[in-house]
Amino acid sequence: MVALHQVRRLASFFLYLFLSVCLLSAGAVASGQVDPTFNAAVQQRFNGQVHTSATQTDGKIIVGGRFTVVNGIAAANLVRLNPDGSVDATFNPPDFYAHLNNDSIFAIALQSDGKILVGGVFDGMSGTAGSGRSLHRLNSDGSVDTTFPPLNFATTPATFVYAIKVLPDNSFYVGGRFSYNGLGSFIRLNANGSTDSSFSPGFSYDVSTMHVQPDGKILIGGSTGAGGFLYRYNSNGTVDPGFAAVTPDQEVLVIKQQSDGKILIGGEFATVNTGQYARLARLNTDGTLDVAFNQFNTNTNGNVAEIEVRSDGKILVGGGFTVFNALAKPKVVLLDQSGSVDDTFTATLGTIPQVTVLEILGSGKILAGFGFALPGPSGGLAMLNPDGTTDTSQKFDVGRDSVAYKVLLQPDGRILAGGVFTVANGVTRSNLARFNGDGTLDTTFVPPA
């Protein structure tokens, strides 16, 4: 059976051939050349995936994942939202892509000078090959920082950057599934992107998440392939001997630290140090288990992928569950400081597989991102009120993938395109659009929705 992505690639290939023949017949380009003046694009508002976000000091939110359009505006896996949730049109990042069609952004981190570190799985940007570069730096307006050096990550389909954490001096840690200059999958780079040779833990497991403590020590979590792990390192790259052994039976996906120093971890695990702590546990500052928190929870039926601590100390937890500690709490739950469920909070996100992003805004509202979104009006983002209900006044469309199945060149040089899409050149069009000869949308042609 031919896979869907293969069908889409074939459709895109034949579309490219058909357009090339049509344009050649009109004398538009030289033989075998792509016409750079032709800029038509169609997009579909479904299957958008949001994996990560970062909030700037001005309240704007940078969102990353796997998508091509947000609220009708083209955005290749990275977009910046204004504090009110509208798309920031002043932010113009490059298009991130991968040759195996698995391009995605998993990590965003902000340096104090406004520059933006972006990590994930991609080969290049805006038509420029990057040869396994899964980490790039952008200027504050989204343009590529050309002073940032090429980084020699191993080039395989399974090379990912999952986590980036910036230090006060703008040096930063990077973790994921990669090999960087023989240093392994957990490294530290200087502020300018050069290797910090003083930090060399030689780590080889998949690092899914990191957290830098106020004292400079760093917690890392992830998967060994046979189970999960959580370690604490000193800033010189040595393992902290004062941190107790933590042995989750499956992957750790998220680490957050409370204001009292206690450490929250979430993930795929059912047990930690053989105790029943389904998907969520809390550690004391020395790594020992806080046994009073979420103990004997055996009935949480999906992973915990995100944790945020509110200013009142209550804990927001998001993931793939529909039941949390035997209570119906789909995808997002609010806990008090003891770990008990707060029944005044009920999320109403509908049918989505999992929540991977939670950002608490200054208004108290919560921006929720979905790792895998189903077709529907919310795409891969939703705004929640402080009580968990969906803010219906703020809707997002985060889309991925489209295909044009048929094109027709009119005698006047304009081009009709039909297929499966809902956006053409940033304007809503339902599966049918007409373009001028230069690729701009013919706005006089408005087919029925």
RALINQUI-V923840 format. One record per residue. N is the residue number from 1. RES is the residue in one small letter. PSI is psi as a letter, one per 40 degrees, with the letter a starting at -180 (NA if undefined). D_CENTER is the distance of its C-alpha to the mean C-alpha in Angstrom with 1 decimal. Layout:
{{N,RES,PSI,D_CENTER} {N,RES,PSI,D_CENTER}}
This chain:
{{1,m,h,30.2} {2,v,h,28.1} {3,a,i,24.3} {4,l,d,22.7} {5,h,d,20.6} {6,q,d,24.0} {7,v,d,25.6} {8,r,d,23.1} {9,r,d,23.6} {10,l,d,27.3} {11,a,d,27.3} {12,s,d,25.5} {13,f,d,28.0} {14,f,d,31.0} {15,l,d,29.7} {16,y,d,29.6} {17,l,d,33.1} {18,f,d,34.5} {19,l,d,33.3} {20,s,d,34.7} {21,v,d,38.0} {22,c,d,38.2} {23,l,d,37.6} {24,l,d,40.0} {25,s,d,42.6} {26,a,e,42.2} {27,g,f,42.6} {28,a,d,39.2} {29,v,i,38.2} {30,a,i,39.9} {31,s,h,39.9} {32,g,e,36.7} {33,q,i,34.7} {34,v,h,31.6} {35,d,h,32.5} {36,p,e,30.1} {37,t,e,31.6} {38,f,h,30.3} {39,n,g,26.9} {40,a,i,26.4} {41,a,h,23.1} {42,v,i,22.5} {43,q,i,19.3} {44,q,h,18.7} {45,r,f,17.0} {46,f,i,15.8} {47,n,f,13.3} {48,g,i,10.3} {49,q,h,7.1} {50,v,h,4.6} {51,h,d,2.5} {52,t,i,3.6} {53,s,i,6.7} {54,a,h,10.1} {55,t,h,13.5} {56,q,i,16.2} {57,t,d,19.8} {58,d,e,20.8} {59,g,e,18.5} {60,k,i,16.2} {61,i,h,12.5} {62,i,h,9.9} {63,v,h,6.7} {64,g,i,4.0} {65,g,b,3.2} {66,r,g,6.8} {67,f,i,9.4} {68,t,e,12.7} {69,v,h,14.1} {70,v,h,13.6} {71,n,f,16.9} {72,g,e,18.9} {73,i,h,17.7} {74,a,h,16.4} {75,a,h,13.0} {76,a,g,11.7} {77,n,e,7.8} {78,l,h,8.3} {79,v,i,10.5} {80,r,h,12.5} {81,l,i,14.2} {82,n,i,17.7} {83,p,d,18.7} {84,d,e,20.0} {85,g,e,16.8} {86,s,i,18.2} {87,v,h,16.5} {88,d,h,17.7} {89,a,e,19.7} {90,t,e,20.6} {91,f,h,17.2} {92,n,g,17.4} {93,p,i,14.9} {94,p,i,15.6} {95,d,h,14.5} {96,f,h,12.4} {97,y,i,13.9} {98,a,i,15.0} {99,h,d,18.5} {100,l,e,17.7} {101,n,f,15.4} {102,n,f,12.5} {103,d,h,10.5} {104,s,i,6.7} {105,i,h,4.7} {106,f,e,4.1} {107,a,h,6.4} {108,i,h,8.1} {109,a,i,11.7} {110,l,h,14.7} {111,q,i,18.2} {112,s,e,21.3} {113,d,e,22.4} {114,g,e,19.5} {115,k,i,17.9} {116,i,h,14.2} {117,l,h,12.8} {118,v,h,9.8} {119,g,i,9.2} {120,g,b,8.1} {121,v,h,10.5} {122,f,i,12.5} {123,d,d,16.2} {124,g,a,16.8} {125,m,h,16.4} {126,s,f,18.6} {127,g,e,21.0} {128,t,h,21.5} {129,a,i,21.1} {130,g,e,19.5} {131,s,g,20.9} {132,g,e,18.2} {133,r,h,16.7} {134,s,e,13.2} {135,l,h,13.4} {136,h,i,14.5} {137,r,h,15.7} {138,l,i,16.1} {139,n,i,18.9} {140,s,d,18.5} {141,d,e,19.1} {142,g,e,16.3} {143,s,i,18.9} {144,v,h,18.7} {145,d,h,20.5} {146,t,e,23.2} {147,t,e,24.6} {148,f,h,21.7} {149,p,i,23.1} {150,p,h,22.0} {151,l,h,20.6} {152,n,g,22.1} {153,f,i,19.6} {154,a,h,21.1} {155,t,g,20.6} {156,t,i,20.0} {157,p,e,17.8} {158,a,f,16.5} {159,t,h,15.5} {160,f,i,12.1} {161,v,h,11.0} {162,y,d,9.3} {163,a,h,10.6} {164,i,h,12.4} {165,k,h,15.1} {166,v,h,17.5} {167,l,i,21.2} {168,p,d,23.7} {169,d,e,25.2} {170,n,e,21.8} {171,s,i,21.9} {172,f,i,18.8} {173,y,i,17.9} {174,v,h,15.5} {175,g,i,14.9} {176,g,a,13.8} {177,r,g,15.8} {178,f,i,17.9} {179,s,h,21.3} {180,y,h,21.8} {181,n,f,25.5} {182,g,e,26.6} {183,l,e,25.1} {184,g,a,22.8} {185,s,e,19.2} {186,f,h,19.5} {187,i,i,20.7} {188,r,h,21.5} {189,l,i,21.7} {190,n,i,23.9} {191,a,d,22.9} {192,n,e,23.8} {193,g,e,21.8} {194,s,i,24.9} {195,t,h,25.1} {196,d,g,26.5} {197,s,e,29.1} {198,s,e,30.2} {199,f,h,27.2} {200,s,g,27.4} {201,p,e,26.7} {202,g,f,26.6} {203,f,i,23.8} {204,s,e,23.0} {205,y,i,20.9} {206,d,h,17.2} {207,v,h,15.6} {208,s,d,12.6} {209,t,i,13.0} {210,m,i,15.3} {211,h,h,17.3} {212,v,h,20.1} {213,q,i,23.1} {214,p,d,25.4} {215,d,e,28.0} {216,g,e,25.8} {217,k,i,25.4} {218,i,h,22.0} {219,l,h,20.8} {220,i,i,18.7} {221,g,i,17.8} {222,g,a,16.9} {223,s,i,19.0} {224,t,e,22.3} {225,g,d,22.4} {226,a,e,25.2} {227,g,a,23.7} {228,g,i,21.6} {229,f,i,22.3} {230,l,h,22.1} {231,y,i,24.0} {232,r,h,24.9} {233,y,i,25.8} {234,n,i,28.1} {235,s,e,27.2} {236,n,e,29.5} {237,g,e,27.5} {238,t,i,29.9} {239,v,h,29.2} {240,d,h,30.2} {241,p,e,33.3} {242,g,e,33.5} {243,f,h,30.4} {244,a,i,31.3} {245,a,h,30.1} {246,v,h,27.2} {247,t,g,27.0} {248,p,i,24.5} {249,d,e,25.3} {250,q,a,21.7} {251,e,i,18.3} {252,v,h,17.1} {253,l,d,13.4} {254,v,i,13.7} {255,i,h,16.5} {256,k,i,17.7} {257,q,h,21.2} {258,q,i,23.6} {259,s,d,26.1} {260,d,e,28.8} {261,g,e,27.1} {262,k,i,26.4} {263,i,h,23.2} {264,l,h,21.1} {265,i,i,19.3} {266,g,i,17.5} {267,g,a,16.6} {268,e,e,18.4} {269,f,i,21.8} {270,a,d,25.0} {271,t,i,27.1} {272,v,h,27.1} {273,n,f,30.3} {274,t,e,31.7} {275,g,i,31.4} {276,q,h,29.9} {277,y,g,26.7} {278,a,h,24.5} {279,r,e,20.8} {280,l,h,21.5} {281,a,i,23.9} {282,r,h,25.1} {283,l,i,26.8} {284,n,i,29.5} {285,t,d,29.2} {286,d,e,31.0} {287,g,e,28.7} {288,t,i,31.2} {289,l,h,30.0} {290,d,g,30.6} {291,v,e,32.4} {292,a,e,32.8} {293,f,h,29.1} {294,n,f,27.9} {295,q,i,30.7} {296,f,e,31.9} {297,n,h,28.8} {298,t,e,29.1} {299,n,g,27.8} {300,t,h,24.0} {301,n,e,23.0} {302,g,i,19.3} {303,n,i,16.8} {304,v,h,15.7} {305,a,e,12.0} {306,e,i,12.1} {307,i,h,15.2} {308,e,h,16.3} {309,v,h,20.0} {310,r,i,21.8} {311,s,d,24.6} {312,d,e,27.2} {313,g,e,25.9} {314,k,i,24.7} {315,i,h,21.5} {316,l,h,18.7} {317,v,h,17.2} {318,g,i,14.6} {319,g,a,14.0} {320,g,e,15.7} {321,f,i,19.2} {322,t,e,21.8} {323,v,h,24.4} {324,f,h,24.1} {325,n,f,27.3} {326,a,e,29.3} {327,l,i,28.4} {328,a,h,26.7} {329,k,g,23.5} {330,p,h,20.8} {331,k,d,17.1} {332,v,h,17.8} {333,v,i,20.9} {334,l,h,22.6} {335,l,i,24.8} {336,d,i,27.6} {337,q,e,28.1} {338,s,e,30.1} {339,g,e,27.3} {340,s,i,29.2} {341,v,h,27.5} {342,d,h,28.0} {343,d,e,29.3} {344,t,e,29.2} {345,f,h,25.4} {346,t,h,24.4} {347,a,i,21.1} {348,t,g,21.8} {349,l,e,18.6} {350,g,a,20.5} {351,t,h,19.6} {352,i,i,15.9} {353,p,d,15.1} {354,q,i,12.8} {355,v,h,11.1} {356,t,e,8.1} {357,v,h,8.1} {358,l,h,11.6} {359,e,h,12.9} {360,i,h,16.7} {361,l,i,18.2} {362,g,d,21.6} {363,s,e,23.2} {364,g,e,22.2} {365,k,i,20.0} {366,i,h,16.6} {367,l,h,13.4} {368,a,h,11.8} {369,g,i,8.5} {370,f,h,9.0} {371,g,d,7.4} {372,f,h,10.3} {373,a,i,12.3} {374,l,i,16.0} {375,p,h,18.1} {376,g,i,19.1} {377,p,e,19.3} {378,s,e,16.2} {379,g,b,13.7} {380,g,e,10.2} {381,l,i,11.2} {382,a,i,14.5} {383,m,h,16.7} {384,l,i,18.8} {385,n,i,22.1} {386,p,d,23.1} {387,d,e,24.9} {388,g,e,21.9} {389,t,i,23.2} {390,t,h,21.1} {391,d,g,21.9} {392,t,e,23.2} {393,s,e,23.9} {394,q,h,20.3} {395,k,i,18.7} {396,f,i,15.6} {397,d,h,15.4} {398,v,h,12.1} {399,g,i,13.4} {400,r,h,13.2} {401,d,i,16.4} {402,s,i,20.0} {403,v,h,23.3} {404,a,h,26.7} {405,y,d,29.6} {406,k,h,32.6} {407,v,i,33.6} {408,l,h,37.0} {409,l,h,38.6} {410,q,i,41.1} {411,p,d,44.4} {412,d,e,43.3} {413,g,e,40.4} {414,r,i,37.7} {415,i,h,35.2} {416,l,h,34.3} {417,a,h,31.1} {418,g,i,30.5} {419,g,a,27.8} {420,v,g,24.8} {421,f,i,22.9} {422,t,e,22.7} {423,v,h,22.1} {424,a,h,24.2} {425,n,f,23.8} {426,g,e,21.9} {427,v,h,24.7} {428,t,h,24.9} {429,r,h,26.9} {430,s,g,27.3} {431,n,e,27.6} {432,l,h,30.4} {433,a,i,30.5} {434,r,h,33.0} {435,f,i,32.4} {436,n,i,34.9} {437,g,d,36.1} {438,d,e,33.8} {439,g,e,30.6} {440,t,i,30.4} {441,l,h,30.3} {442,d,g,33.7} {443,t,e,33.4} {444,t,e,36.9} {445,f,h,35.8} {446,v,g,34.1} {447,p,i,34.2} {448,p,i,34.1} {449,a,NA,30.8}}
